[in-house]
């Protein structure tokens, strides 16, 4: 039986690191992606994504190796979606700000201790612009140069 692998993220400005993350998850099983809502992204990071949630979801749904993609929840019960998907593995990105031990503890509290929590160790750094943040900064810098 094929394993269900759940990953989550904002996927604001898609870049090769996102594709790498999805492809690495696909090596472990069928990939189920949870795309952060605009509201939750703002709540947890302090700023809204550039690309609206439905557009980000549409892109993720159409990436090879994605079995299913859905928007996350707008409430603080982020583990409810884990219960709905019921993955075998949750794969965290190498730079995702999520405490693995806390997540494992929360899963145990919900009787979901059958779910293996792993973190991708390799950061995809084949290119200089390997994060949405770096892409945004470059865009800002280019606009500032143009206005000088």
Residue frames as a rotation matrix with the C-alpha (Angstrom) as fourth column:
UNK 1
0.575 0.818 0.000 0.00
0.818 -0.575 0.000 0.00
0.000 0.000 -1.000 0.00
UNK 2
-0.166 -0.623 0.764 1.31
0.583 -0.687 -0.433 3.43
0.795 0.374 0.477 -0.95
UNK 3
-0.325 -0.039 -0.945 2.00
0.905 -0.301 -0.299 5.79
-0.273 -0.953 0.133 1.92
UNK 4
0.670 0.525 0.525 0.34
0.589 -0.806 0.055 9.21
0.452 0.273 -0.849 2.24
UNK 5
-0.402 -0.834 -0.378 2.85
0.915 -0.382 -0.130 12.00
-0.037 -0.398 0.916 2.70
UNK 6
0.728 0.682 0.071 1.58
0.678 -0.731 0.077 15.37
0.104 -0.007 -0.995 3.86
UNK 7
-0.579 -0.813 -0.069 3.48
0.815 -0.574 -0.083 18.59
0.028 -0.104 0.994 3.35
UNK 8
0.613 0.771 -0.173 2.38
0.779 -0.626 -0.029 22.14
-0.130 -0.117 -0.985 4.02
UNK 9
-0.550 -0.790 -0.270 3.51
0.731 -0.612 0.303 25.63
-0.404 -0.031 0.914 3.19
UNK 10
0.057 0.520 -0.852 2.61
-0.050 -0.851 -0.523 29.01
-0.997 0.072 -0.022 1.83
UNK 11
-0.229 -0.248 0.941 4.09
0.862 0.398 0.315 28.44
-0.453 0.883 0.123 -1.66
UNK 12
0.328 0.419 -0.847 3.88
0.188 -0.907 -0.376 32.18
-0.926 -0.036 -0.377 -2.25
UNK 13
0.500 -0.262 -0.826 6.21
-0.847 -0.348 -0.403 32.69
-0.182 0.900 -0.396 -5.18
UNK 14
0.933 -0.056 0.355 7.00
0.067 0.998 -0.017 29.28
-0.353 0.040 0.935 -6.57
UNK 15
0.300 -0.908 -0.293 10.65
-0.954 -0.280 -0.110 28.44
0.018 0.313 -0.950 -7.06
UNK 16
0.036 -0.327 -0.944 12.76
-0.467 0.830 -0.305 25.29
0.883 0.452 -0.123 -7.63
UNK 17
-0.882 -0.367 0.295 13.02
-0.412 0.299 -0.861 24.67
0.228 -0.881 -0.415 -3.87
UNK 18
-0.102 0.930 0.353 9.26
-0.855 0.099 -0.509 24.11
-0.508 -0.354 0.785 -3.72
UNK 19
0.562 0.271 -0.781 9.45
-0.728 0.611 -0.311 21.61
0.393 0.744 0.541 -6.58
UNK 20
-0.450 -0.815 -0.365 12.39
-0.410 0.552 -0.726 19.89
0.793 -0.177 -0.583 -4.87
UNK 21
-0.717 0.251 0.650 10.36
-0.650 0.094 -0.754 19.62
-0.251 -0.963 0.096 -1.62
UNK 22
0.372 0.927 -0.053 7.39
-0.854 0.320 -0.411 18.09
-0.364 0.198 0.910 -3.46
UNK 23
0.420 -0.268 -0.867 9.60
-0.591 0.645 -0.485 15.67
0.689 0.716 0.112 -5.38
UNK 24
-0.731 -0.679 0.068 11.40
-0.460 0.416 -0.785 14.57
0.504 -0.605 -0.616 -2.22
UNK 25
-0.346 0.709 0.615 8.03
-0.758 0.174 -0.628 13.94
-0.552 -0.683 0.477 -0.56
UNK 26
0.553 0.598 -0.581 6.98
-0.832 0.427 -0.353 11.91
0.037 0.679 0.733 -3.62
UNK 27
-0.312 -0.737 -0.599 9.92
-0.569 0.650 -0.504 9.56
0.761 0.184 -0.622 -3.03
UNK 28
-0.930 -0.033 0.367 8.18
-0.351 0.380 -0.856 8.59
-0.111 -0.924 -0.365 0.24
UNK 29
-0.521 0.808 0.276 4.64
0.676 0.588 -0.445 8.15
-0.522 -0.045 -0.852 -1.16
UNK 30
-0.025 0.626 0.779 1.65
0.856 -0.390 0.341 10.03
0.517 0.675 -0.526 -2.55
UNK 31
-0.871 -0.468 -0.153 1.90
0.485 -0.762 -0.429 13.74
0.084 -0.448 0.890 -1.83
UNK 32
0.343 0.939 -0.010 -0.92
0.872 -0.315 0.375 15.65
0.349 -0.137 -0.927 -0.13
UNK 33
-0.709 -0.656 0.261 -0.23
0.568 -0.749 -0.340 19.38
0.418 -0.093 0.904 0.06
UNK 34
0.409 0.745 -0.527 -1.82
0.898 -0.430 0.088 21.87
-0.161 -0.509 -0.845 2.43
UNK 35
-0.368 -0.444 0.817 -1.51
0.620 -0.772 -0.140 25.43
0.693 0.455 0.559 1.18
UNK 36
-0.629 0.068 -0.775 -1.62
0.691 -0.408 -0.597 28.06
-0.357 -0.910 0.209 3.92
UNK 37
0.435 0.827 0.357 -4.53
0.889 -0.456 -0.027 30.47
0.140 0.329 -0.934 3.77
UNK 38
-0.072 -0.402 0.913 -3.87
0.285 -0.885 -0.367 34.19
0.956 0.234 0.179 3.47
UNK 39
0.670 0.429 0.606 -5.34
-0.417 -0.457 0.785 34.71
0.614 -0.779 -0.128 6.95
UNK 40
0.938 -0.329 -0.111 -3.13
0.301 0.610 0.733 32.10
-0.174 -0.721 0.671 8.64
UNK 41
0.156 -0.925 0.346 -0.03
0.884 -0.025 -0.466 33.25
0.440 0.379 0.814 6.83
UNK 42
0.071 -0.051 0.996 -0.67
-0.101 -0.994 -0.044 36.79
0.992 -0.097 -0.076 8.08
UNK 43
0.881 0.371 0.294 -1.41
-0.326 0.026 0.945 35.52
0.343 -0.928 0.144 11.59
UNK 44
0.845 -0.532 -0.048 1.76
0.460 0.679 0.572 33.46
-0.272 -0.506 0.819 11.91
UNK 45
-0.041 -0.937 0.348 4.28
0.997 -0.059 -0.042 35.57
0.060 0.345 0.937 9.97
UNK 46
-0.145 0.021 -0.989 2.90
0.464 -0.882 -0.086 39.07
-0.874 -0.471 0.118 10.30
UNK 47
-0.490 0.002 -0.872 2.44
-0.631 -0.691 0.353 39.66
-0.601 0.723 0.340 6.58
UNK 48
0.574 0.781 0.249 0.17
-0.294 0.480 -0.827 38.50
-0.764 0.401 0.505 3.80
UNK 49
-0.169 -0.588 0.791 1.42
0.635 0.549 0.544 36.49
-0.754 0.594 0.281 0.84
UNK 50
-0.718 -0.136 -0.683 1.88
-0.394 -0.729 0.560 38.30
-0.574 0.671 0.470 -2.48
UNK 51
-0.774 0.409 -0.483 -0.08
-0.322 0.403 0.857 35.70
0.545 0.819 -0.180 -4.43
UNK 52
-0.063 0.844 0.532 -3.68
-0.995 -0.096 0.034 35.07
0.079 -0.527 0.846 -3.25
UNK 53
-0.372 -0.123 0.920 -4.46
-0.577 0.807 -0.125 31.67
-0.727 -0.577 -0.371 -1.72
UNK 54
0.607 0.677 0.416 -6.67
-0.099 0.584 -0.805 30.36
-0.788 0.448 0.422 -4.54
UNK 55
0.762 -0.421 -0.492 -4.02
-0.597 -0.162 -0.786 31.15
0.251 0.892 -0.375 -7.14
UNK 56
-0.306 -0.896 0.322 -1.31
-0.952 0.289 -0.100 29.46
-0.003 -0.337 -0.941 -5.05
UNK 57
-0.054 0.392 0.918 -3.59
-0.367 0.848 -0.383 26.43
-0.929 -0.357 0.098 -4.61
UNK 58
0.886 0.428 -0.180 -4.24
-0.291 0.210 -0.933 26.24
-0.362 0.879 0.311 -8.36
UNK 59
0.289 -0.869 -0.402 -0.51
-0.874 -0.068 -0.481 26.18
0.390 0.491 -0.779 -9.07
UNK 60
-0.502 -0.513 0.696 0.21
-0.796 0.590 -0.139 23.48
-0.339 -0.624 -0.704 -6.50
UNK 61
0.340 0.728 0.595 -2.67
-0.337 0.685 -0.646 21.30
-0.878 0.019 0.478 -7.75
UNK 62
0.970 0.108 -0.216 -1.06
-0.232 0.167 -0.958 21.27
-0.068 0.980 0.187 -11.18
UNK 63
0.038 -0.999 -0.006 2.45
-0.999 -0.038 0.003 20.27
-0.003 0.006 -1.000 -10.17
UNK 64
0.230 -0.082 -0.970 3.59
-0.335 0.929 -0.158 16.80
0.914 0.361 0.186 -11.11
UNK 65
-0.595 -0.445 -0.669 3.74
0.308 0.643 -0.702 14.46
0.742 -0.624 -0.246 -8.10
UNK 66
-0.835 0.419 0.356 0.96
-0.532 -0.453 -0.715 16.24
-0.139 -0.787 0.601 -6.18
UNK 67
-0.809 0.581 -0.086 -1.83
0.556 0.805 0.206 13.72
0.189 0.118 -0.975 -5.53
UNK 68
0.360 0.931 0.053 -4.09
0.817 -0.343 0.464 16.25
0.451 -0.124 -0.884 -3.81
UNK 69
-0.841 -0.538 0.057 -3.84
0.442 -0.745 -0.499 19.86
0.311 -0.395 0.864 -2.67
UNK 70
0.324 0.946 -0.014 -6.19
0.762 -0.252 0.596 21.84
0.561 -0.204 -0.803 -0.48
UNK 71
-0.029 -0.241 0.970 -6.28
-0.306 -0.922 -0.238 25.08
0.952 -0.304 -0.047 1.43
UNK 72
-0.810 -0.283 -0.513 -5.50
0.412 0.348 -0.842 24.96
0.417 -0.894 -0.165 5.10
UNK 73
0.202 0.889 -0.410 -7.89
0.940 -0.059 0.335 26.10
0.273 -0.453 -0.848 7.79
UNK 74
-0.022 -0.141 0.990 -8.45
0.080 -0.987 -0.138 29.66
0.997 0.076 0.033 8.96
UNK 75
0.878 0.333 0.345 -8.76
-0.306 -0.165 0.937 28.75
0.369 -0.929 -0.043 12.61
UNK 76
0.092 -0.895 0.436 -6.06
-0.992 -0.120 -0.038 27.85
0.086 -0.429 -0.899 15.10
UNK 77
0.425 0.136 0.895 -6.90
-0.388 0.921 0.044 24.14
-0.818 -0.366 0.444 14.93
UNK 78
0.085 -0.477 -0.875 -4.28
-0.994 -0.099 -0.042 23.38
-0.067 0.874 -0.482 12.30
UNK 79
-0.841 -0.449 0.301 -4.12
-0.451 0.890 0.068 19.71
-0.298 -0.079 -0.951 13.25
UNK 80
0.125 0.955 0.267 -7.74
-0.340 0.294 -0.893 19.18
-0.932 0.021 0.362 12.22
UNK 81
0.569 0.055 -0.820 -6.58
-0.821 -0.002 -0.570 18.97
-0.032 0.999 0.044 8.60
UNK 82
-0.616 -0.781 -0.100 -4.03
-0.770 0.624 -0.133 16.32
0.167 -0.005 -0.986 9.62
UNK 83
-0.513 0.521 0.682 -6.90
-0.223 0.687 -0.692 14.29
-0.829 -0.507 -0.237 11.02
UNK 84
0.528 0.778 -0.340 -8.83
-0.503 -0.036 -0.864 14.75
-0.684 0.627 0.372 7.75
UNK 85
0.320 -0.494 -0.809 -5.94
-0.886 0.147 -0.440 13.70
0.337 0.857 -0.390 5.51
UNK 86
0.795 -0.052 0.605 -4.66
-0.374 0.743 0.555 11.05
-0.478 -0.668 0.571 7.96
UNK 87
0.506 -0.668 -0.545 -1.18
-0.684 0.074 -0.725 10.78
0.525 0.740 -0.420 6.44
UNK 88
0.811 -0.390 -0.437 1.40
0.508 0.840 0.193 8.14
0.292 -0.378 0.879 7.21
UNK 89
-0.230 -0.947 -0.226 4.18
0.968 -0.246 0.045 10.74
-0.098 -0.208 0.973 7.12
UNK 90
0.956 0.258 -0.140 4.35
0.242 -0.962 -0.123 14.49
-0.166 0.084 -0.983 7.68
UNK 91
0.045 -0.961 0.272 7.40
0.996 0.021 -0.092 15.87
0.083 0.275 0.958 5.93
UNK 92
0.748 0.108 -0.654 8.56
0.302 -0.934 0.191 19.27
-0.591 -0.341 -0.732 7.11
UNK 93
0.790 -0.491 0.368 10.66
0.216 -0.339 -0.916 21.51
0.574 0.803 -0.162 4.92
UNK 94
0.016 -0.903 -0.429 14.26
0.870 0.224 -0.439 22.16
0.493 -0.366 0.790 5.97
UNK 95
-0.892 -0.369 0.262 13.57
0.232 -0.870 -0.435 25.80
0.388 -0.327 0.861 6.89
UNK 96
0.068 0.988 0.136 9.96
0.143 -0.145 0.979 25.47
0.987 -0.047 -0.152 8.05
UNK 97
-0.689 -0.272 0.672 9.47
-0.527 -0.448 -0.722 27.10
0.497 -0.852 0.166 11.41
UNK 98
0.534 0.844 -0.055 7.79
-0.613 0.430 0.663 24.15
0.583 -0.320 0.747 13.08
UNK 99
-0.301 -0.631 0.715 8.99
-0.949 0.272 -0.160 22.32
-0.093 -0.727 -0.681 16.18
UNK 100
-0.338 0.105 -0.935 9.11
-0.453 0.853 0.260 18.59
0.825 0.511 -0.241 15.41
UNK 101
-0.909 -0.064 -0.412 8.87
0.295 0.599 -0.744 17.49
0.294 -0.798 -0.526 19.04
UNK 102
-0.697 0.709 -0.109 5.86
-0.433 -0.537 -0.724 19.75
-0.572 -0.457 0.681 19.66
UNK 103
-0.165 0.623 -0.764 4.17
-0.953 0.100 0.287 18.35
0.255 0.776 0.577 16.57
UNK 104
-0.559 -0.103 -0.822 4.82
-0.070 0.995 -0.077 14.76
0.826 0.014 -0.564 17.67
UNK 105
-0.967 0.200 -0.157 3.42
0.172 0.060 -0.983 15.56
-0.187 -0.978 -0.092 21.12
UNK 106
-0.437 0.844 -0.312 0.27
-0.766 -0.531 -0.363 17.13
-0.472 0.080 0.878 19.62
UNK 107
-0.225 0.316 -0.922 -0.19
-0.720 0.583 0.376 14.11
0.656 0.748 0.097 17.35
UNK 108
-0.833 -0.120 -0.540 0.06
0.225 0.817 -0.530 11.79
0.505 -0.563 -0.654 20.36
UNK 109
-0.845 0.531 -0.066 -2.56
-0.177 -0.395 -0.901 13.85
-0.505 -0.750 0.428 22.20
UNK 110
-0.047 0.844 -0.534 -4.93
-0.949 -0.205 -0.241 13.26
-0.313 0.495 0.811 19.28
UNK 111
0.263 0.063 0.963 -4.17
-0.116 0.993 -0.034 9.53
-0.958 -0.103 0.269 19.02
UNK 112
0.975 -0.028 -0.220 -2.34
-0.221 -0.022 -0.975 10.13
0.023 0.999 -0.028 15.75
UNK 113
0.333 -0.913 0.237 0.98
-0.663 -0.048 0.747 8.73
-0.670 -0.406 -0.621 16.96
UNK 114
0.431 -0.159 0.888 1.05
0.538 0.835 -0.112 6.37
-0.724 0.526 0.445 13.96
UNK 115
0.962 -0.057 0.265 2.11
0.189 -0.559 -0.807 9.38
0.194 0.827 -0.527 11.85
UNK 116
0.179 -0.976 -0.121 5.85
0.948 0.138 0.285 9.62
-0.262 -0.166 0.951 11.29
UNK 117
0.966 0.046 -0.256 7.23
0.010 -0.990 -0.139 13.16
-0.260 0.131 -0.957 11.42
UNK 118
0.165 -0.932 0.322 10.32
0.938 0.250 0.242 13.78
-0.306 0.262 0.915 9.33
UNK 119
0.647 -0.063 -0.760 12.22
-0.153 -0.987 -0.048 16.88
-0.747 0.147 -0.649 8.28
UNK 120
0.831 -0.406 0.379 13.84
0.481 0.183 -0.857 17.23
0.279 0.895 0.348 4.90
UNK 121
0.455 -0.721 -0.524 17.47
0.587 -0.200 0.785 17.92
-0.670 -0.664 0.332 5.73
UNK 122
-0.510 -0.734 0.449 18.69
0.809 -0.233 0.539 19.29
-0.291 0.638 0.713 2.42
UNK 123
0.264 0.475 -0.840 18.03
0.019 -0.873 -0.488 22.89
-0.964 0.113 -0.239 1.45
UNK 124
0.436 -0.070 0.897 17.77
0.882 0.229 -0.411 23.23
-0.176 0.971 0.161 -2.31
UNK 125
0.495 -0.346 -0.797 20.47
0.030 -0.910 0.414 25.77
-0.868 -0.229 -0.440 -3.06
UNK 126
-0.016 -0.480 0.877 21.31
0.901 0.373 0.221 25.17
-0.433 0.794 0.427 -6.71
UNK 127
0.011 0.111 0.994 20.26
0.675 -0.734 0.074 28.74
0.738 0.670 -0.083 -7.47
UNK 128
-0.905 -0.403 0.134 20.74
0.219 -0.713 -0.666 32.07
0.364 -0.574 0.734 -5.71
UNK 129
-0.500 0.803 0.324 16.98
-0.817 -0.562 0.131 32.77
0.287 -0.199 0.937 -5.60
UNK 130
-0.698 0.113 -0.707 16.07
0.104 0.993 0.056 29.69
0.708 -0.035 -0.705 -3.55
UNK 131
-0.582 0.610 -0.538 13.32
0.736 0.113 -0.667 31.24
-0.346 -0.784 -0.515 -1.43
UNK 132
0.318 0.788 0.528 10.24
0.881 -0.451 0.142 33.39
0.349 0.420 -0.838 -1.97
UNK 133
0.743 -0.071 -0.665 11.77
0.403 -0.746 0.530 35.97
-0.534 -0.662 -0.526 0.37
UNK 134
-0.330 -0.937 -0.114 14.95
0.358 -0.236 0.903 36.26
-0.873 0.257 0.413 -1.72
UNK 135
-0.432 0.263 0.863 12.87
0.889 -0.035 0.456 36.65
0.150 0.964 -0.218 -4.88
UNK 136
0.672 0.739 -0.050 10.80
0.730 -0.649 0.216 39.42
0.127 -0.182 -0.975 -3.26
UNK 137
0.425 -0.596 -0.681 13.95
0.288 -0.625 0.726 41.25
-0.858 -0.505 -0.094 -2.12
UNK 138
-0.612 -0.671 0.419 15.46
0.588 -0.033 0.808 41.07
-0.528 0.741 0.415 -5.59
UNK 139
0.013 0.713 0.701 12.26
0.928 -0.270 0.257 42.49
0.373 0.647 -0.665 -7.10
UNK 140
0.829 0.291 -0.478 12.30
0.498 -0.775 0.391 45.36
-0.257 -0.562 -0.787 -4.58
UNK 141
0.009 -0.929 -0.369 15.97
0.303 -0.349 0.887 46.08
-0.953 -0.120 0.278 -5.25
UNK 142
-0.587 -0.200 0.784 15.42
0.796 0.030 0.604 46.11
-0.145 0.979 0.142 -9.01
UNK 143
0.442 0.812 0.380 12.51
0.819 -0.538 0.197 48.56
0.365 0.224 -0.904 -8.65
UNK 144
0.716 -0.229 -0.660 14.59
0.334 -0.717 0.611 50.82
-0.613 -0.658 -0.437 -6.40
UNK 145
-0.405 -0.905 0.127 17.46
0.502 -0.104 0.858 50.83
-0.764 0.412 0.497 -8.94
UNK 146
-0.296 0.386 0.874 15.01
0.931 -0.091 0.355 51.75
0.216 0.918 -0.333 -11.66
UNK 147
0.723 0.691 0.018 13.68
0.654 -0.692 0.307 54.69
0.225 -0.210 -0.952 -9.65
UNK 148
0.238 -0.715 -0.657 17.13
0.622 -0.407 0.669 56.13
-0.746 -0.568 0.348 -8.88
